[in-house]
Amino acid sequence: MKDLALAPRSTFAGVRFVLTDMDETLTYRGRLAARTYGALERLQGTGVKVIPVTAAPAGWCDQMARMWPVDGVIS
C-alpha cells in the first residue's frame, strides 16, 4: 500500500465525491479532530462533495448535515 500523500495531484483531478465511514474513520474515540474538520472544509472548498455514511441515529445525522462541512449524510 502506498501513501496517498505521495501521489501526484493529477491522480485526484477527477474526484467529485468522497463517501466515508464516520465512526473511527473520520472520528477517533468518538471525537472529530480539528485537523479532520479542516480537511473536510478544504475538500468542500475545492468542489469535492463529502458525504459521511454512518449507522448513527437520524438526529445525529441531521446535526452533522447542518453543522459540518459536508454535502449530505447517509444514515
All heavy atoms as a GROMACS GRO file, in nm:
protein
  571
    1MET      N    1   0.084  -0.115   0.000
    1MET     CA    2   0.000   0.000   0.000
    1MET      C    3   0.090   0.124   0.000
    1MET      O    4   0.188   0.128   0.071
    1MET     CB    5  -0.090   0.000   0.123
    1MET     CG    6  -0.189   0.113   0.123
    1MET     SD    7  -0.304   0.112   0.262
    1MET     CE    8  -0.395  -0.034   0.229
    2LYS      N    9   0.052   0.225  -0.079
    2LYS     CA   10   0.131   0.348  -0.087
    2LYS      C   11   0.059   0.462  -0.019
    2LYS      O   12  -0.064   0.468  -0.016
    2LYS     CB   13   0.156   0.384  -0.234
    2LYS     CG   14   0.239   0.281  -0.307
    2LYS     CD   15   0.262   0.322  -0.450
    2LYS     CE   16   0.343   0.218  -0.524
    2LYS     NZ   17   0.365   0.254  -0.664
    3ASP      N   18   0.134   0.554   0.035
    3ASP     CA   19   0.080   0.672   0.099
    3ASP      C   20   0.017   0.763  -0.008
    3ASP      O   21   0.082   0.800  -0.106
    3ASP     CB   22   0.194   0.746   0.171
    3ASP     CG   23   0.147   0.861   0.257
    3ASP    OD1   24   0.035   0.912   0.235
    3ASP    OD2   25   0.222   0.901   0.346
    4LEU      N   26  -0.109   0.801   0.010
    4LEU     CA   27  -0.177   0.888  -0.086
    4LEU      C   28  -0.109   1.023  -0.100
    4LEU      O   29  -0.115   1.085  -0.206
    4LEU     CB   30  -0.323   0.908  -0.046
    4LEU     CG   31  -0.413   0.785  -0.056
    4LEU    CD1   32  -0.553   0.818  -0.005
    4LEU    CD2   33  -0.419   0.732  -0.197
    5ALA      N   34  -0.043   1.067   0.004
    5ALA     CA   35   0.025   1.197   0.000
    5ALA      C   36   0.139   1.198  -0.102
    5ALA      O   37   0.182   1.304  -0.147
    5ALA     CB   38   0.078   1.234   0.138
    6LEU      N   39   0.188   1.080  -0.138
    6LEU     CA   40   0.298   1.070  -0.234
    6LEU      C   41   0.249   1.072  -0.379
    6LEU      O   42   0.330   1.087  -0.471
    6LEU     CB   43   0.379   0.944  -0.209
    6LEU     CG   44   0.441   0.932  -0.070
    6LEU    CD1   45   0.510   0.798  -0.054
    6LEU    CD2   46   0.537   1.047  -0.044
    7ALA      N   47   0.119   1.057  -0.401
    7ALA     CA   48   0.065   1.055  -0.537
    7ALA      C   49   0.062   1.196  -0.595
    7ALA      O   50   0.040   1.294  -0.523
    7ALA     CB   51  -0.076   0.998  -0.535
    8PRO      N   52   0.084   1.209  -0.726
    8PRO     CA   53   0.074   1.341  -0.788
    8PRO      C   54  -0.069   1.393  -0.779
    8PRO      O   55  -0.165   1.316  -0.782
    8PRO     CB   56   0.114   1.317  -0.934
    8PRO     CG   57   0.134   1.172  -0.951
    8PRO     CD   58   0.118   1.104  -0.819
    9ARG      N   59  -0.085   1.524  -0.767
    9ARG     CA   60  -0.219   1.585  -0.757
    9ARG      C   61  -0.309   1.546  -0.874
    9ARG      O   62  -0.429   1.533  -0.859
    9ARG     CB   63  -0.209   1.736  -0.747
    9ARG     CG   64  -0.162   1.783  -0.613
    9ARG     CD   65  -0.169   1.934  -0.604
    9ARG     NE   66  -0.129   1.977  -0.474
    9ARG     CZ   67  -0.214   2.022  -0.383
    9ARG    NH1   68  -0.341   2.031  -0.410
    9ARG    NH2   69  -0.171   2.057  -0.264
   10SER      N   70  -0.251   1.527  -0.990
   10SER     CA   71  -0.330   1.493  -1.109
   10SER      C   72  -0.404   1.361  -1.091
   10SER      O   73  -0.506   1.337  -1.156
   10SER     CB   74  -0.240   1.488  -1.232
   10SER     OG   75  -0.140   1.388  -1.216
   11THR      N   76  -0.356   1.275  -1.003
   11THR     CA   77  -0.421   1.147  -0.975
   11THR      C   78  -0.564   1.167  -0.927
   11THR      O   79  -0.652   1.088  -0.955
   11THR     CB   80  -0.342   1.068  -0.869
   11THR    OG1   81  -0.210   1.047  -0.917
   11THR    CG2   82  -0.406   0.935  -0.837
   12PHE      N   83  -0.588   1.276  -0.855
   12PHE     CA   84  -0.718   1.300  -0.793
   12PHE      C   85  -0.799   1.408  -0.864
   12PHE      O   86  -0.904   1.449  -0.815
   12PHE     CB   87  -0.697   1.339  -0.646
   12PHE     CG   88  -0.616   1.238  -0.571
   12PHE    CD1   89  -0.484   1.262  -0.539
   12PHE    CD2   90  -0.672   1.116  -0.534
   12PHE    CE1   91  -0.408   1.168  -0.471
   12PHE    CE2   92  -0.597   1.021  -0.467
   12PHE     CZ   93  -0.465   1.047  -0.436
   13ALA      N   94  -0.755   1.452  -0.979
   13ALA     CA   95  -0.821   1.562  -1.050
   13ALA      C   96  -0.966   1.530  -1.086
   13ALA      O   97  -1.050   1.620  -1.089
   13ALA     CB   98  -0.743   1.597  -1.176
   14GLY      N   99  -0.998   1.406  -1.109
   14GLY     CA  100  -1.134   1.369  -1.148
   14GLY      C  101  -1.226   1.333  -1.033
   14GLY      O  102  -1.342   1.300  -1.054
   15VAL      N  103  -1.177   1.340  -0.910
   15VAL     CA  104  -1.259   1.304  -0.794
   15VAL      C  105  -1.365   1.411  -0.771
   15VAL      O  106  -1.335   1.529  -0.758
   15VAL     CB  107  -1.173   1.286  -0.666
   15VAL    CG1  108  -1.260   1.264  -0.544
   15VAL    CG2  109  -1.075   1.171  -0.684
   16ARG      N  110  -1.491   1.366  -0.768
   16ARG     CA  111  -1.603   1.459  -0.746
   16ARG      C  112  -1.673   1.434  -0.613
   16ARG      O  113  -1.737   1.524  -0.560
   16ARG     CB  114  -1.703   1.447  -0.860
   16ARG     CG  115  -1.644   1.491  -0.992
   16ARG     CD  116  -1.738   1.479  -1.110
   16ARG     NE  117  -1.876   1.464  -1.074
   16ARG     CZ  118  -1.964   1.394  -1.146
   16ARG    NH1  119  -1.928   1.334  -1.255
   16ARG    NH2  120  -2.089   1.385  -1.107
   17PHE      N  121  -1.661   1.312  -0.562
   17PHE     CA  122  -1.730   1.274  -0.438
   17PHE      C  123  -1.635   1.196  -0.348
   17PHE      O  124  -1.554   1.117  -0.398
   17PHE     CB  125  -1.850   1.182  -0.467
   17PHE     CG  126  -1.956   1.245  -0.549
   17PHE    CD1  127  -1.955   1.235  -0.687
   17PHE    CD2  128  -2.058   1.317  -0.489
   17PHE    CE1  129  -2.052   1.292  -0.764
   17PHE    CE2  130  -2.156   1.376  -0.566
   17PHE     CZ  131  -2.154   1.364  -0.704
   18VAL      N  132  -1.649   1.216  -0.217
   18VAL     CA  133  -1.582   1.133  -0.117
   18VAL      C  134  -1.690   1.084  -0.022
   18VAL      O  135  -1.756   1.164   0.044
   18VAL     CB  136  -1.474   1.212  -0.039
   18VAL    CG1  137  -1.422   1.129   0.078
   18VAL    CG2  138  -1.361   1.253  -0.130
   19LEU      N  139  -1.712   0.954  -0.022
   19LEU     CA  140  -1.802   0.892   0.074
   19LEU      C  141  -1.713   0.823   0.177
   19LEU      O  142  -1.617   0.754   0.141
   19LEU     CB  143  -1.893   0.790   0.007
   19LEU     CG  144  -2.013   0.852  -0.066
   19LEU    CD1  145  -1.972   0.907  -0.199
   19LEU    CD2  146  -2.125   0.754  -0.078
   20THR      N  147  -1.742   0.844   0.304
   20THR     CA  148  -1.655   0.792   0.409
   20THR      C  149  -1.737   0.744   0.528
   20THR      O  150  -1.842   0.800   0.559
   20THR     CB  151  -1.555   0.900   0.455
   20THR    OG1  152  -1.475   0.847   0.562
   20THR    CG2  153  -1.624   1.025   0.505
   21ASP      N  154  -1.689   0.641   0.592
   21ASP     CA  155  -1.744   0.598   0.719
   21ASP      C  156  -1.714   0.707   0.822
   21ASP      O  157  -1.620   0.785   0.804
   21ASP     CB  158  -1.680   0.465   0.761
   21ASP     CG  159  -1.732   0.416   0.894
   21ASP    OD1  160  -1.855   0.406   0.909
   21ASP    OD2  161  -1.650   0.391   0.984
   22MET      N  162  -1.794   0.715   0.926
   22MET     CA  163  -1.770   0.816   1.028
   22MET      C  164  -1.698   0.759   1.150
   22MET      O  165  -1.589   0.802   1.184
   22MET     CB  166  -1.902   0.880   1.071
   22MET     CG  167  -1.880   0.996   1.166
   22MET     SD  168  -2.031   1.066   1.229
   22MET     CE  169  -2.080   0.946   1.348
   23ASP      N  170  -1.757   0.660   1.215
   23ASP     CA  171  -1.705   0.610   1.342
   23ASP      C  172  -1.570   0.542   1.327
   23ASP      O  173  -1.557   0.442   1.258
   23ASP     CB  174  -1.806   0.514   1.406
   23ASP     CG  175  -1.937   0.584   1.437
   23ASP    OD1  176  -1.932   0.697   1.488
   23ASP    OD2  177  -2.043   0.527   1.409
   24GLU      N  178  -1.470   0.600   1.392
   24GLU     CA  179  -1.332   0.551   1.393
   24GLU      C  180  -1.266   0.557   1.255
   24GLU      O  181  -1.165   0.494   1.231
   24GLU     CB  182  -1.323   0.411   1.453
   24GLU     CG  183  -1.373   0.404   1.596
   24GLU     CD  184  -1.310   0.507   1.690
   24GLU    OE1  185  -1.186   0.520   1.692
   24GLU    OE2  186  -1.385   0.575   1.763
   25THR      N  187  -1.326   0.633   1.164
   25THR     CA  188  -1.262   0.664   1.036
   25THR      C  189  -1.241   0.815   1.031
   25THR      O  190  -1.129   0.862   1.029
   25THR     CB  191  -1.348   0.616   0.917
   25THR    OG1  192  -1.366   0.474   0.929
   25THR    CG2  193  -1.282   0.648   0.785
   26LEU      N  194  -1.351   0.891   1.034
   26LEU     CA  195  -1.339   1.036   1.048
   26LEU      C  196  -1.312   1.073   1.194
   26LEU      O  197  -1.243   1.170   1.222
   26LEU     CB  198  -1.467   1.108   1.003
   26LEU     CG  199  -1.492   1.120   0.854
   26LEU    CD1  200  -1.622   1.196   0.830
   26LEU    CD2  201  -1.378   1.188   0.784
   27THR      N  202  -1.370   0.995   1.284
   27THR     CA  203  -1.353   1.022   1.426
   27THR      C  204  -1.252   0.926   1.487
   27THR      O  205  -1.224   0.820   1.431
   27THR     CB  206  -1.486   1.009   1.503
   27THR    OG1  207  -1.533   0.875   1.491
   27THR    CG2  208  -1.591   1.105   1.448
   28TYR      N  209  -1.199   0.964   1.602
   28TYR     CA  210  -1.110   0.877   1.678
   28TYR      C  211  -1.157   0.881   1.823
   28TYR      O  212  -1.166   0.989   1.883
   28TYR     CB  213  -0.965   0.924   1.668
   28TYR     CG  214  -0.869   0.842   1.750
   28TYR    CD1  215  -0.841   0.710   1.715
   28TYR    CD2  216  -0.809   0.894   1.861
   28TYR    CE1  217  -0.754   0.633   1.790
   28TYR    CE2  218  -0.721   0.819   1.938
   28TYR     CZ  219  -0.694   0.688   1.902
   28TYR     OH  220  -0.609   0.612   1.978
   29ARG      N  221  -1.195   0.764   1.873
   29ARG     CA  222  -1.250   0.753   2.009
   29ARG      C  223  -1.371   0.847   2.027
   29ARG      O  224  -1.385   0.913   2.131
   29ARG     CB  225  -1.144   0.778   2.114
   29ARG     CG  226  -1.036   0.673   2.114
   29ARG     CD  227  -0.938   0.692   2.225
   29ARG     NE  228  -0.838   0.584   2.220
   29ARG     CZ  229  -0.732   0.582   2.297
   29ARG    NH1  230  -0.711   0.678   2.386
   29ARG    NH2  231  -0.647   0.483   2.287
   30GLY      N  232  -1.451   0.854   1.922
   30GLY     CA  233  -1.574   0.932   1.930
   30GLY      C  234  -1.560   1.081   1.909
   30GLY      O  235  -1.658   1.153   1.922
   31ARG      N  236  -1.442   1.128   1.876
   31ARG     CA  237  -1.420   1.272   1.861
   31ARG      C  238  -1.373   1.305   1.719
   31ARG      O  239  -1.294   1.233   1.661
   31ARG     CB  240  -1.317   1.321   1.961
   31ARG     CG  241  -1.362   1.296   2.105
   31ARG     CD  242  -1.275   1.365   2.201
   31ARG     NE  243  -1.297   1.509   2.183
   31ARG     CZ  244  -1.263   1.598   2.271
   31ARG    NH1  245  -1.205   1.563   2.382
   31ARG    NH2  246  -1.284   1.725   2.248
   32LEU      N  247  -1.422   1.417   1.668
   32LEU     CA  248  -1.378   1.467   1.538
   32LEU      C  249  -1.268   1.570   1.563
   32LEU      O  250  -1.291   1.674   1.623
   32LEU     CB  251  -1.495   1.532   1.464
   32LEU     CG  252  -1.463   1.586   1.325
   32LEU    CD1  253  -1.439   1.472   1.228
   32LEU    CD2  254  -1.575   1.675   1.276
   33ALA      N  255  -1.148   1.539   1.518
   33ALA     CA  256  -1.034   1.629   1.540
   33ALA      C  257  -1.046   1.754   1.453
   33ALA      O  258  -1.102   1.751   1.344
   33ALA     CB  259  -0.904   1.556   1.507
   34ALA      N  260  -0.992   1.863   1.502
   34ALA     CA  261  -0.992   1.989   1.427
   34ALA      C  262  -0.922   1.971   1.292
   34ALA      O  263  -0.966   2.027   1.191
   34ALA     CB  264  -0.924   2.098   1.509
   35ARG      N  265  -0.819   1.893   1.290
   35ARG     CA  266  -0.745   1.867   1.165
   35ARG      C  267  -0.834   1.798   1.062
   35ARG      O  268  -0.830   1.829   0.943
   35ARG     CB  269  -0.623   1.783   1.198
   35ARG     CG  270  -0.534   1.754   1.084
   35ARG     CD  271  -0.412   1.679   1.133
   35ARG     NE  272  -0.333   1.634   1.020
   35ARG     CZ  273  -0.223   1.566   1.030
   35ARG    NH1  274  -0.177   1.534   1.149
   35ARG    NH2  275  -0.158   1.528   0.924
   36THR      N  276  -0.915   1.704   1.108
   36THR     CA  277  -1.007   1.632   1.019
   36THR      C  278  -1.116   1.727   0.969
   36THR      O  279  -1.150   1.727   0.850
   36THR     CB  280  -1.069   1.512   1.092
   36THR    OG1  281  -0.964   1.429   1.141
   36THR    CG2  282  -1.160   1.433   1.001
   37TYR      N  283  -1.170   1.808   1.058
   37TYR     CA  284  -1.272   1.906   1.021
   37TYR      C  285  -1.215   2.001   0.915
   37TYR      O  286  -1.281   2.031   0.815
   37TYR     CB  287  -1.317   1.984   1.144
   37TYR     CG  288  -1.437   2.071   1.121
   37TYR    CD1  289  -1.565   2.025   1.150
   37TYR    CD2  290  -1.424   2.201   1.073
   37TYR    CE1  291  -1.676   2.105   1.130
   37TYR    CE2  292  -1.534   2.282   1.053
   37TYR     CZ  293  -1.660   2.233   1.082
   37TYR     OH  294  -1.771   2.313   1.062
   38GLY      N  295  -1.092   2.045   0.935
   38GLY     CA  296  -1.026   2.133   0.838
   38GLY      C  297  -1.010   2.066   0.702
   38GLY      O  298  -1.028   2.129   0.598
   39ALA      N  299  -0.979   1.936   0.703
   39ALA     CA  300  -0.965   1.863   0.576
   39ALA      C  301  -1.099   1.856   0.504
   39ALA      O  302  -1.105   1.870   0.381
   39ALA     CB  303  -0.911   1.723   0.603
   40LEU      N  304  -1.208   1.837   0.580
   40LEU     CA  305  -1.341   1.837   0.519
   40LEU      C  306  -1.371   1.973   0.455
   40LEU      O  307  -1.423   1.980   0.344
   40LEU     CB  308  -1.448   1.804   0.624
   40LEU     CG  309  -1.444   1.664   0.683
   40LEU    CD1  310  -1.542   1.652   0.799
   40LEU    CD2  311  -1.472   1.560   0.577
   41GLU      N  312  -1.336   2.080   0.525
   41GLU     CA  313  -1.356   2.215   0.471
   41GLU      C  314  -1.276   2.237   0.343
   41GLU      O  315  -1.325   2.295   0.246
   41GLU     CB  316  -1.317   2.321   0.574
   41GLU     CG  317  -1.418   2.338   0.684
   41GLU     CD  318  -1.383   2.455   0.775
   41GLU    OE1  319  -1.262   2.472   0.807
   41GLU    OE2  320  -1.475   2.527   0.812
   42ARG      N  321  -1.151   2.190   0.342
   42ARG     CA  322  -1.067   2.207   0.223
   42ARG      C  323  -1.122   2.128   0.105
   42ARG      O  324  -1.123   2.178  -0.008
   42ARG     CB  325  -0.922   2.168   0.254
   42ARG     CG  326  -0.852   2.271   0.343
   42ARG     CD  327  -0.703   2.246   0.353
   42ARG     NE  328  -0.666   2.114   0.403
   42ARG     CZ  329  -0.668   2.077   0.531
   42ARG    NH1  330  -0.704   2.164   0.625
   42ARG    NH2  331  -0.631   1.955   0.566
   43LEU      N  332  -1.166   2.007   0.130
   43LEU     CA  333  -1.226   1.928   0.022
   43LEU      C  334  -1.347   2.000  -0.036
   43LEU      O  335  -1.362   2.011  -0.157
   43LEU     CB  336  -1.268   1.790   0.074
   43LEU     CG  337  -1.161   1.684   0.081
   43LEU    CD1  338  -1.214   1.561   0.155
   43LEU    CD2  339  -1.113   1.645  -0.057
   44GLN      N  340  -1.434   2.048   0.052
   44GLN     CA  341  -1.553   2.118   0.007
   44GLN      C  342  -1.515   2.244  -0.072
   44GLN      O  343  -1.578   2.276  -0.172
   44GLN     CB  344  -1.641   2.156   0.126
   44GLN     CG  345  -1.786   2.135   0.098
   44GLN     CD  346  -1.873   2.171   0.215
   44GLN    OE1  347  -1.838   2.253   0.299
   44GLN    NE2  348  -1.988   2.112   0.219
   45GLY      N  349  -1.411   2.311  -0.027
   45GLY     CA  350  -1.366   2.432  -0.094
   45GLY      C  351  -1.316   2.408  -0.236
   45GLY      O  352  -1.316   2.499  -0.319
   46THR      N  353  -1.274   2.286  -0.264
   46THR     CA  354  -1.227   2.253  -0.398
   46THR      C  355  -1.340   2.199  -0.486
   46THR      O  356  -1.317   2.162  -0.601
   46THR     CB  357  -1.113   2.149  -0.395
   46THR    OG1  358  -1.164   2.027  -0.342
   46THR    CG2  359  -0.994   2.198  -0.314
   47GLY      N  360  -1.461   2.192  -0.430
   47GLY     CA  361  -1.575   2.144  -0.506
   47GLY      C  362  -1.603   1.996  -0.493
   47GLY      O  363  -1.695   1.944  -0.556
   48VAL      N  364  -1.526   1.926  -0.411
   48VAL     CA  365  -1.549   1.783  -0.388
   48VAL      C  366  -1.666   1.769  -0.290
   48VAL      O  367  -1.667   1.832  -0.185
   48VAL     CB  368  -1.423   1.714  -0.332
   48VAL    CG1  369  -1.452   1.569  -0.295
   48VAL    CG2  370  -1.309   1.721  -0.432
   49LYS      N  371  -1.765   1.688  -0.326
   49LYS     CA  372  -1.879   1.662  -0.239
   49LYS      C  373  -1.839   1.557  -0.136
   49LYS      O  374  -1.791   1.450  -0.172
   49LYS     CB  375  -1.998   1.611  -0.318
   49LYS     CG  376  -2.041   1.700  -0.432
   49LYS     CD  377  -2.109   1.822  -0.380
   49LYS     CE  378  -2.162   1.903  -0.497
   49LYS     NZ  379  -2.172   2.041  -0.471
   50VAL      N  380  -1.857   1.589  -0.008
   50VAL     CA  381  -1.820   1.499   0.101
   50VAL      C  382  -1.947   1.447   0.166
   50VAL      O  383  -2.033   1.525   0.207
   50VAL     CB  384  -1.732   1.571   0.206
   50VAL    CG1  385  -1.696   1.477   0.320
   50VAL    CG2  386  -1.607   1.628   0.140
   51ILE      N  387  -1.958   1.313   0.175
   51ILE     CA  388  -2.078   1.251   0.228
   51ILE      C  389  -2.039   1.140   0.326
   51ILE      O  390  -1.997   1.032   0.285
   51ILE     CB  391  -2.166   1.193   0.115
   51ILE    CG1  392  -2.198   1.303   0.014
   51ILE    CG2  393  -2.292   1.128   0.172
   51ILE    CD1  394  -2.258   1.255  -0.115
   52PRO      N  395  -2.051   1.167   0.459
   52PRO     CA  396  -2.028   1.060   0.556
   52PRO      C  397  -2.140   0.956   0.550
   52PRO      O  398  -2.256   0.991   0.524
   52PRO     CB  399  -2.029   1.132   0.691
   52PRO     CG  400  -2.009   1.276   0.660
   52PRO     CD  401  -2.068   1.297   0.524
   53VAL      N  402  -2.105   0.831   0.576
   53VAL     CA  403  -2.200   0.720   0.582
   53VAL      C  404  -2.189   0.660   0.721
   53VAL      O  405  -2.079   0.627   0.765
   53VAL     CB  406  -2.168   0.615   0.473
   53VAL    CG1  407  -2.268   0.500   0.479
   53VAL    CG2  408  -2.164   0.679   0.336
   54THR      N  409  -2.301   0.647   0.791
   54THR     CA  410  -2.295   0.604   0.930
   54THR      C  411  -2.422   0.530   0.971
   54THR      O  412  -2.526   0.543   0.906
   54THR     CB  413  -2.274   0.725   1.023
   54THR    OG1  414  -2.266   0.679   1.158
   54THR    CG2  415  -2.385   0.828   1.012
   55ALA      N  416  -2.414   0.457   1.078
   55ALA     CA  417  -2.530   0.392   1.136
   55ALA      C  418  -2.583   0.475   1.253
   55ALA      O  419  -2.668   0.429   1.330
   55ALA     CB  420  -2.495   0.251   1.183
   56ALA      N  421  -2.536   0.597   1.266
   56ALA     CA  422  -2.580   0.684   1.375
   56ALA      C  423  -2.729   0.717   1.360
   56ALA      O  424  -2.783   0.712   1.249
   56ALA     CB  425  -2.498   0.813   1.374
   57PRO      N  426  -2.795   0.753   1.470
   57PRO     CA  427  -2.937   0.789   1.464
   57PRO      C  428  -2.960   0.913   1.376
   57PRO      O  429  -2.871   0.996   1.358
   57PRO     CB  430  -2.974   0.819   1.609
   57PRO     CG  431  -2.861   0.771   1.692
   57PRO     CD  432  -2.742   0.758   1.605
   58ALA      N  433  -3.082   0.924   1.324
   58ALA     CA  434  -3.117   1.033   1.233
   58ALA      C  435  -3.092   1.171   1.295
   58ALA      O  436  -3.048   1.263   1.225
   58ALA     CB  437  -3.263   1.021   1.191
   59GLY      N  438  -3.115   1.188   1.423
   59GLY     CA  439  -3.092   1.317   1.488
   59GLY      C  440  -2.946   1.359   1.483
   59GLY      O  441  -2.913   1.476   1.460
   60TRP      N  442  -2.857   1.264   1.503
   60TRP     CA  443  -2.714   1.292   1.496
   60TRP      C  444  -2.675   1.326   1.352
   60TRP      O  445  -2.597   1.418   1.328
   60TRP     CB  446  -2.636   1.173   1.548
   60TRP     CG  447  -2.488   1.186   1.542
   60TRP    CD1  448  -2.404   1.104   1.474
   60TRP    CD2  449  -2.405   1.285   1.603
   60TRP    NE1  450  -2.274   1.146   1.490
   60TRP    CE2  451  -2.272   1.258   1.569
   60TRP    CE3  452  -2.431   1.395   1.683
   60TRP    CZ2  453  -2.166   1.336   1.611
   60TRP    CZ3  454  -2.324   1.473   1.726
   60TRP    CH2  455  -2.194   1.443   1.690
   61CYS      N  456  -2.732   1.254   1.257
   61CYS     CA  457  -2.703   1.280   1.116
   61CYS      C  458  -2.753   1.418   1.074
   61CYS      O  459  -2.687   1.488   0.997
   61CYS     CB  460  -2.764   1.172   1.029
   61CYS     SG  461  -2.688   1.010   1.056
   62ASP      N  462  -2.868   1.456   1.124
   62ASP     CA  463  -2.922   1.590   1.095
   62ASP      C  464  -2.825   1.697   1.145
   62ASP      O  465  -2.797   1.794   1.075
   62ASP     CB  466  -3.059   1.606   1.160
   62ASP     CG  467  -3.119   1.743   1.134
   62ASP    OD1  468  -3.144   1.774   1.015
   62ASP    OD2  469  -3.139   1.818   1.232
   63GLN      N  470  -2.772   1.678   1.265
   63GLN     CA  471  -2.676   1.774   1.320
   63GLN      C  472  -2.552   1.780   1.234
   63GLN      O  473  -2.501   1.888   1.205
   63GLN     CB  474  -2.640   1.734   1.464
   63GLN     CG  475  -2.549   1.830   1.536
   63GLN     CD  476  -2.401   1.800   1.513
   63GLN    OE1  477  -2.359   1.691   1.475
   63GLN    NE2  478  -2.318   1.900   1.534
   64MET      N  479  -2.501   1.665   1.190
   64MET     CA  480  -2.381   1.664   1.104
   64MET      C  481  -2.409   1.738   0.974
   64MET      O  482  -2.327   1.819   0.929
   64MET     CB  483  -2.338   1.521   1.072
   64MET     CG  484  -2.267   1.452   1.182
   64MET     SD  485  -2.191   1.297   1.127
   64MET     CE  486  -2.334   1.199   1.090
   65ALA      N  487  -2.523   1.710   0.912
   65ALA     CA  488  -2.556   1.771   0.784
   65ALA      C  489  -2.567   1.923   0.795
   65ALA      O  490  -2.533   1.996   0.702
   65ALA     CB  491  -2.686   1.712   0.730
   66ARG      N  492  -2.611   1.970   0.911
   66ARG     CA  493  -2.628   2.115   0.931
   66ARG      C  494  -2.501   2.187   0.977
   66ARG      O  495  -2.478   2.300   0.941
   66ARG     CB  496  -2.737   2.140   1.035
   66ARG     CG  497  -2.874   2.100   0.990
   66ARG     CD  498  -2.974   2.113   1.106
   66ARG     NE  499  -3.102   2.061   1.071
   66ARG     CZ  500  -3.201   2.135   1.022
   66ARG    NH1  501  -3.184   2.263   1.002
   66ARG    NH2  502  -3.317   2.079   0.993
   67MET      N  503  -2.418   2.119   1.056
   67MET     CA  504  -2.308   2.187   1.122
   67MET      C  505  -2.169   2.154   1.066
   67MET      O  506  -2.076   2.230   1.086
   67MET     CB  507  -2.308   2.153   1.272
   67MET     CG  508  -2.438   2.184   1.343
   67MET     SD  509  -2.478   2.359   1.347
   67MET     CE  510  -2.354   2.419   1.456
   68TRP      N  511  -2.154   2.043   1.001
   68TRP     CA  512  -2.023   2.003   0.949
   68TRP      C  513  -2.010   2.047   0.804
   68TRP      O  514  -2.109   2.063   0.734
   68TRP     CB  515  -2.008   1.852   0.955
   68TRP     CG  516  -1.995   1.792   1.090
   68TRP    CD1  517  -2.024   1.849   1.211
   68TRP    CD2  518  -1.951   1.659   1.118
   68TRP    NE1  519  -2.002   1.760   1.312
   68TRP    CE2  520  -1.957   1.643   1.259
   68TRP    CE3  521  -1.910   1.554   1.041
   68TRP    CZ2  522  -1.920   1.524   1.320
   68TRP    CZ3  523  -1.873   1.435   1.102
   68TRP    CH2  524  -1.878   1.421   1.241
   69PRO      N  525  -1.889   2.064   0.755
   69PRO     CA  526  -1.868   2.097   0.614
   69PRO      C  527  -1.882   1.973   0.525
   69PRO      O  528  -1.784   1.918   0.474
   69PRO     CB  529  -1.727   2.155   0.611
   69PRO     CG  530  -1.657   2.089   0.725
   69PRO     CD  531  -1.762   2.066   0.829
   70VAL      N  532  -2.008   1.923   0.517
   70VAL     CA  533  -2.038   1.807   0.434
   70VAL      C  534  -2.157   1.841   0.347
   70VAL      O  535  -2.230   1.937   0.373
   70VAL     CB  536  -2.068   1.680   0.520
   70VAL    CG1  537  -1.944   1.641   0.601
   70VAL    CG2  538  -2.188   1.700   0.610
   71ASP      N  539  -2.179   1.762   0.245
   71ASP     CA  540  -2.286   1.789   0.148
   71ASP      C  541  -2.406   1.699   0.167
   71ASP      O  542  -2.504   1.709   0.093
   71ASP     CB  543  -2.230   1.775   0.007
   71ASP     CG  544  -2.122   1.878  -0.016
   71ASP    OD1  545  -2.157   1.994  -0.041
   71ASP    OD2  546  -2.003   1.845  -0.006
   72GLY      N  547  -2.402   1.615   0.265
   72GLY     CA  548  -2.512   1.524   0.296
   72GLY      C  549  -2.460   1.416   0.388
   72GLY      O  550  -2.340   1.408   0.414
   73VAL      N  551  -2.551   1.336   0.442
   73VAL     CA  552  -2.513   1.225   0.530
   73VAL      C  553  -2.603   1.108   0.495
   73VAL      O  554  -2.724   1.126   0.478
   73VAL     CB  555  -2.532   1.261   0.679
   73VAL    CG1  556  -2.496   1.145   0.769
   73VAL    CG2  557  -2.451   1.384   0.716
   74ILE      N  558  -2.547   0.990   0.481
   74ILE     CA  559  -2.625   0.870   0.460
   74ILE      C  560  -2.628   0.795   0.592
   74ILE      O  561  -2.524   0.764   0.649
   74ILE     CB  562  -2.564   0.781   0.350
   74ILE    CG1  563  -2.566   0.854   0.216
   74ILE    CG2  564  -2.639   0.648   0.341
   74ILE    CD1  565  -2.494   0.783   0.105
   75SER      N  566  -2.751   0.769   0.639
   75SER     CA  567  -2.768   0.702   0.768
   75SER      C  568  -2.836   0.569   0.748
   75SER      O  569  -2.922   0.553   0.669
   75SER     CB  570  -2.851   0.789   0.860
   75SER     OG  571  -2.882   0.720   0.978
   0.00000   0.00000   0.00000
